[in-house]
């Protein structure tokens, strides 16, 4: 069974500590959430897990193997896939072509990339947009395109950064069911999300960051009742004895403001190259990592 272990990870940008000795886990068969107020260090920690950001200290393990210094594209081959908070679809390609790019990139694993692409389009509900350029679809649809593209490599560990942004209430409900289905297949799903009702409904376990420090870990009920969590979100000193009041549900702004990782040397928004059959983006603005 897939298991991600992040041990005592610290990330500093100059004099700013974005993540401070954070330890989290995510197991196959479960949806694990990483939540926290704006600037808590959630996306930075995602970047460490996927290799886009080197940690100042700490280690990252996948199934017991130390991948702290493993290049990004090799982590993808080990079964790690992600989506981004900022949309990273290939805008000049159609929805179908975006998904097919990922399926083709691991042709050795996907014997029939075209079939994999068609199946994902049907599973995610993208039939209507299959022939539409990715830069012409609604934001919520583009989020689903990124999810489908990540799934095209059949990942063991799926990291989703604000995946419900732009989805309607009905779409979010369906998306939550899909997350549970993906976890039920044995995948480890790790999600950063500001939609607290969604998180509380689909998560098996939740890690809470505040100013780069892990302040709580537990089930949705345990986390929502935790005094430190309620203070971080609501400014409350203590949690009510009977649990959170109906009008005191944890709520966060829709946009996370964290320090982005530096651009790789020699890479810019327009540089996309193929190395060993895997497309890689030359910077956080170009293409997608999968």
C-alpha positions as CSV (number, residue, x, y, z in Angstrom):
1,X,0.0,0.0,0.0
2,X,1.3,3.5,-0.9
3,X,2.6,5.6,1.9
4,X,4.1,9.1,1.8
5,X,6.1,10.3,4.8
6,X,7.3,13.8,5.2
7,X,9.7,14.0,8.1
8,X,10.7,17.3,9.9
9,X,10.7,19.3,6.7
10,X,11.8,22.9,6.9
11,X,11.9,25.4,4.1
12,X,13.4,28.9,4.3
13,X,13.4,31.7,1.8
14,X,16.2,34.0,3.0
15,X,15.1,35.1,6.4
16,X,11.5,33.8,6.0
17,X,10.6,30.3,7.3
18,X,7.8,29.0,5.1
19,X,7.7,25.5,6.7
20,X,9.1,24.7,10.0
21,X,9.9,21.0,10.9
22,X,6.6,19.7,9.4
23,X,5.9,16.0,9.6
24,X,2.9,14.6,7.7
25,X,1.8,11.2,6.2
26,X,-0.6,10.1,3.5
27,X,-1.6,6.5,3.1
28,X,-3.1,4.6,0.2
29,X,-6.8,4.0,0.4
30,X,-7.4,7.4,2.2
31,X,-8.0,11.0,1.4
32,X,-5.6,13.1,3.5
33,X,-6.1,16.9,3.7
34,X,-3.6,19.6,4.3
35,X,-5.3,22.8,5.4
36,X,-4.4,26.0,7.1
37,X,-4.9,29.8,6.8
38,X,-3.3,31.8,3.9
39,X,0.4,31.7,3.9
40,X,0.6,28.6,6.1
41,X,3.1,26.8,3.9
42,X,0.8,24.3,2.3
43,X,1.8,24.8,-1.4
44,X,5.4,25.1,-0.4
45,X,5.2,21.6,1.3
46,X,3.5,20.3,-1.9
47,X,6.4,21.6,-3.9
48,X,8.9,19.8,-1.6
49,X,7.0,16.5,-2.0
50,X,7.0,16.8,-5.8
51,X,10.6,18.0,-6.1
52,X,9.9,21.6,-7.2
53,X,11.3,23.0,-4.0
54,X,14.4,21.7,-2.2
55,X,13.9,21.5,1.6
56,X,16.3,23.4,3.8
57,X,16.1,20.4,6.2
58,X,14.1,17.2,6.5
59,X,13.4,14.1,4.3
60,X,10.6,12.8,2.1
61,X,9.9,9.1,1.7
62,X,7.6,7.2,-0.7
63,X,7.0,3.6,0.3
64,X,10.1,3.7,2.5
65,X,12.4,5.0,-0.2
66,X,14.1,8.4,0.4
67,X,13.1,10.6,-2.6
68,X,14.3,13.9,-1.0
69,X,16.8,14.5,-3.8
70,X,15.0,12.6,-6.6
71,X,14.4,14.7,-9.7
72,X,10.8,15.7,-10.4
73,X,10.4,13.6,-13.5
74,X,11.6,10.5,-11.7
75,X,9.1,11.1,-8.9
76,X,6.5,11.1,-11.6
77,X,7.7,7.7,-12.8
78,X,7.5,6.4,-9.2
79,X,3.8,7.2,-9.3
80,X,3.5,10.8,-8.0
81,X,1.2,13.2,-9.8
82,X,-0.2,16.6,-8.9
83,X,-2.3,19.5,-10.0
84,X,-1.5,23.2,-9.3
85,X,-3.2,26.0,-7.5
86,X,-2.7,28.1,-10.6
87,X,-4.0,26.5,-13.7
88,X,-1.3,24.8,-15.7
89,X,-3.1,23.3,-18.7
90,X,-1.5,23.5,-22.2
91,X,-3.8,26.3,-23.5
92,X,-3.1,25.7,-27.2
93,X,-4.0,22.0,-26.9
94,X,-7.5,20.6,-26.8
95,X,-8.8,19.0,-23.6
96,X,-8.3,15.6,-25.1
97,X,-4.8,16.4,-26.3
98,X,-3.9,17.7,-22.8
99,X,-4.8,14.3,-21.3
100,X,-3.2,12.4,-24.2
101,X,0.1,14.1,-23.6
102,X,0.4,12.5,-20.1
103,X,-0.8,9.1,-21.4
104,X,1.8,9.2,-24.1
105,X,4.6,10.2,-21.7
106,X,4.4,6.9,-20.0
107,X,3.6,4.8,-23.0
108,X,5.5,1.8,-21.5
109,X,2.9,1.8,-18.7
110,X,-0.1,2.7,-20.8
111,X,-0.2,0.1,-23.6
112,X,-3.0,2.1,-25.3
113,X,-2.8,5.8,-24.5
114,X,-5.7,6.7,-26.8
115,X,-8.0,4.3,-24.8
116,X,-6.8,5.6,-21.5
117,X,-7.5,9.1,-22.7
118,X,-11.0,8.3,-23.8
119,X,-11.8,6.5,-20.6
120,X,-10.7,9.4,-18.4
121,X,-12.7,11.9,-20.5
122,X,-15.8,9.8,-19.8
123,X,-15.0,9.1,-16.2
124,X,-14.4,12.8,-15.3
125,X,-17.3,14.0,-17.5
126,X,-15.4,16.0,-20.1
127,X,-17.0,14.6,-23.2
128,X,-18.6,17.9,-24.1
129,X,-15.2,19.7,-24.0
130,X,-13.0,17.0,-25.5
131,X,-12.3,19.0,-28.7
132,X,-12.2,22.4,-27.1
133,X,-8.9,24.2,-26.5
134,X,-8.0,24.2,-22.8
135,X,-7.7,28.0,-22.7
136,X,-11.3,28.3,-23.9
137,X,-13.1,26.2,-21.2
138,X,-14.5,27.5,-17.9
139,X,-12.1,27.5,-14.9
140,X,-13.9,24.6,-13.2
141,X,-13.6,22.5,-16.3
142,X,-9.9,23.3,-16.6
143,X,-9.5,22.0,-13.0
144,X,-11.0,18.7,-14.1
145,X,-8.8,18.6,-17.2
146,X,-5.7,18.9,-14.9
147,X,-7.1,16.1,-12.7
148,X,-7.7,13.8,-15.7
149,X,-4.2,14.5,-17.0
150,X,-2.7,13.6,-13.6
151,X,-4.7,10.4,-13.5
152,X,-3.4,9.5,-17.0
153,X,-0.2,8.2,-15.4
154,X,-2.2,6.0,-13.0
155,X,-0.5,7.6,-10.0
156,X,-0.1,5.8,-6.6
157,X,0.1,9.2,-4.9
158,X,-2.1,12.1,-6.1
159,X,-1.6,15.6,-4.9
160,X,-4.3,18.2,-5.6
161,X,-3.8,21.9,-4.9
162,X,-7.2,23.8,-4.7
163,X,-8.9,21.4,-7.1
164,X,-12.5,22.5,-6.4
165,X,-11.8,26.2,-7.2
166,X,-14.2,27.3,-9.9
167,X,-16.6,24.3,-9.5
168,X,-20.3,24.8,-8.8
169,X,-21.9,23.3,-5.7
170,X,-23.2,20.4,-7.7
171,X,-19.8,19.8,-9.4
172,X,-18.1,20.0,-6.1
173,X,-20.4,17.3,-4.7
174,X,-19.6,15.0,-7.7
175,X,-15.9,15.8,-7.4
176,X,-16.0,14.8,-3.7
177,X,-17.5,11.4,-4.6
178,X,-14.7,11.0,-7.3
179,X,-12.0,11.6,-4.7
180,X,-13.5,8.9,-2.4
181,X,-13.6,6.5,-5.4
182,X,-9.9,7.3,-6.3
183,X,-8.9,6.6,-2.7
184,X,-11.0,3.4,-2.6
185,X,-8.9,2.1,-5.5
186,X,-5.8,2.1,-3.2
187,X,-4.4,5.5,-4.2
188,X,-3.1,7.9,-1.6
189,X,-4.9,11.3,-2.2
190,X,-3.4,14.4,-0.6
191,X,-5.4,17.5,-1.0
192,X,-4.9,21.2,-0.2
193,X,-8.3,22.9,-0.2
194,X,-10.1,25.9,1.2
195,X,-13.6,24.4,0.8
196,X,-14.1,23.2,4.4
197,X,-17.4,21.4,3.8
198,X,-15.8,19.4,1.1
199,X,-12.7,18.6,3.3
200,X,-14.8,17.6,6.2
201,X,-16.9,15.3,4.0
202,X,-14.2,13.4,2.1
203,X,-11.2,13.4,4.3
204,X,-10.1,10.4,6.5
205,X,-7.3,12.4,8.1
206,X,-6.4,16.1,8.2
207,X,-3.1,17.9,8.9
208,X,-3.3,21.6,9.8
209,X,-0.5,24.1,9.2
210,X,-0.3,27.5,10.7
211,X,2.6,29.8,9.8
212,X,4.6,26.8,8.6
213,X,4.1,24.8,11.8
214,X,2.0,21.7,12.1
215,X,-0.5,22.4,14.8
216,X,-2.9,19.5,14.6
217,X,-3.5,16.1,13.0
218,X,-6.6,14.0,13.3
219,X,-10.0,13.1,11.9
220,X,-12.3,15.8,10.6
221,X,-14.2,15.9,13.9
222,X,-11.0,16.0,16.0
223,X,-9.5,18.8,13.9
224,X,-12.6,20.9,13.8
225,X,-12.9,20.8,17.6
226,X,-9.2,21.4,18.3
227,X,-8.6,24.7,20.2
228,X,-5.4,25.6,18.3
229,X,-7.1,25.1,15.0
230,X,-10.1,27.1,16.0
231,X,-7.8,29.9,17.2
232,X,-5.9,29.9,13.9
233,X,-9.0,30.1,11.8
234,X,-11.5,32.0,14.0
235,X,-9.3,33.8,16.6
236,X,-11.0,31.8,19.4
237,X,-9.1,30.9,22.5
238,X,-11.1,27.8,23.3
239,X,-13.3,25.3,21.5
240,X,-16.9,25.0,22.8
241,X,-17.5,21.9,24.9
242,X,-20.2,20.6,22.6
243,X,-18.1,21.1,19.4
244,X,-18.3,23.9,16.9
245,X,-21.5,25.8,16.7
246,X,-23.5,25.7,13.5
247,X,-22.5,29.3,12.6
248,X,-18.8,28.8,13.5
249,X,-17.7,26.4,10.7
250,X,-14.1,26.7,9.8
251,X,-13.9,29.0,6.7
252,X,-10.9,30.2,4.8
253,X,-10.4,32.7,1.9
254,X,-10.3,31.2,-1.6
255,X,-6.8,32.2,-2.5
256,X,-3.6,31.1,-0.8
257,X,-0.7,33.6,-0.8
258,X,2.5,31.7,-0.4
259,X,6.0,32.3,-1.7
260,X,6.5,30.6,-5.1
261,X,9.6,28.4,-5.7
262,X,12.4,30.1,-7.7
263,X,12.5,29.5,-11.5
264,X,14.9,26.7,-12.5
265,X,18.1,27.9,-14.0
266,X,17.8,28.3,-17.8
267,X,14.0,27.8,-17.6
268,X,11.3,30.3,-18.2
269,X,7.6,30.4,-18.9
270,X,8.0,29.3,-22.5
271,X,10.6,26.6,-22.1
272,X,9.2,23.1,-22.3
273,X,11.5,20.2,-23.1
274,X,11.2,16.4,-23.3
275,X,13.7,14.4,-21.3
276,X,13.6,10.6,-21.4
277,X,10.1,10.7,-22.8
278,X,8.6,12.9,-20.1
279,X,7.4,16.4,-20.7
280,X,8.7,18.8,-18.2
281,X,8.0,22.5,-17.6
282,X,10.8,25.0,-17.5
283,X,9.0,27.1,-14.9
284,X,5.9,27.3,-12.7
285,X,4.0,29.2,-15.4
286,X,4.5,26.8,-18.2
287,X,2.7,23.6,-18.9
288,X,2.2,21.2,-16.0
289,X,4.1,18.7,-14.0
290,X,2.8,15.1,-14.1
